[in-house]
Amino acid sequence: MEKNHLALGKQGEEIAASHLITKGFMLLERNWRFKRLEIDIIATKNQQLFFIEVKSRGSLQFGFPEENILKKKMKRVRIAATHYHYLHPSYKRIQFDVIAVCFSGSICLNITHFEDVYG
């Protein structure tokens, strides 16, 4: 049975969260919302705040997951991140990352962490 896109996205976020933890990140929030905007993962490492967008794909038929993150989506992430940072001003450094997760069925084939996408 083929997974729907919501279940695939949730599974991708679980894998991304595990990946971050193994890399020494401390997760602060998952699916954090501000009005109608959402940030998939908010984490911290070395006194820096990370806003992370996770994109998952069940196949590469329509391209890599990261290719489907549009400028409009990242603008919405920036707006939400600005509000989160306003609420947590102790963080002096912030960074925006993207994690792309590729699946074949329920098997994770690849995870790619793109760091500092606005750098």
N, C-alpha and C positions, 0 to 999 in steps of 0.2 A: 504494500500500500504506500502510495507516495505521500510524503509529509507536506502539509500546507506551509505556506511561507511564514506564518506566525510561529509555528512550532520550530521550523528551521532557524528562524531568527533567534528564538529563545535558546536553542541548543548552541548556536554560534556565540551568543553572549556568555553562556556558561563556560565554553572552551576559552574564550577571550579572557574571562575573569581568572580562570585557573592559570592561564599563561602569564598574566600580570603578577599573580601571587608568587609563582615560581621565579619571576624576575625581580622579586623584592619589593613590589608595590604593595601598599596598604589600600584596600578598597574602602572608599568613604560612602559612596552612593551607587545604586544601580537603578536605572530607569528613572532618574530624577526629573521631575517636571516643574516647569514654571509656565503658568497659564497653559497654553496649548503646545508648548515646546518641550522637548525631551532630550536629555543627554543620557546615552546608554550607560557609560561608566564614568564615575569621577573617582580618581585615585590620587595618592600622594607617594612621593619617594624623594628622599634627600631634601626635605622641606620645600619641594616644588609641587604644584597642583597640576594634575593632568585631566583634561577633558577628552574622552575617548569615544569615537563613533565606531560601532561595530557593524560590518556588512558581511552577510553570508550568502552563499550561492550553492544550489544543489547540483549545478553543472556549469560548465564554461561555455555552453551553447550561445549565450548572449553576452559573453565577455567576462572579464575578471570582476570580482565583487567591488573592488575599489573604483572601478571605472563607472560605477553606477551611483556614486556619491556626487550629487549635483551641487553647484555653487549655492543654490537656494537653500539646500539642506545645511551646508556648512555655515551659511549666514545665520540660520536659525539656531544652530549649536552655539555660535559666537554670542548671540543675543542672550540665550539662556545662561551661558558661562559668565557673561558680564554680570548678570543678576546674582548668580551663585557667588562669584568673587566679591561682590558688594556685601553679601551676607557674611563672608568669611575673609575679611581684609588682612588677616595675619599672614597670608601667603603672598610673598613678594614676587614670586616667579610662577608663571603659568605656561602651559604648553598644550597644544592640540595634536592628538594622535589619531590614527585610523588603524583598526585591526580588521583584516580581511580573512574570512574563513571559507574554505572550499570543501564541499562534501561530495561524496558519492554514496547515495542512500543515507544511512545514518553514520557512515564512517567519515571522519575528518581526514581529508587528504593533505591539506596544507593550511598553515596559519602564517600570515605575513603581518608584521607590525611596522607600520609606517610612522616614524617619529617626527615630531615638529613639522607638521604639514603646512604651517604658516611661517616657517623659519626662513 
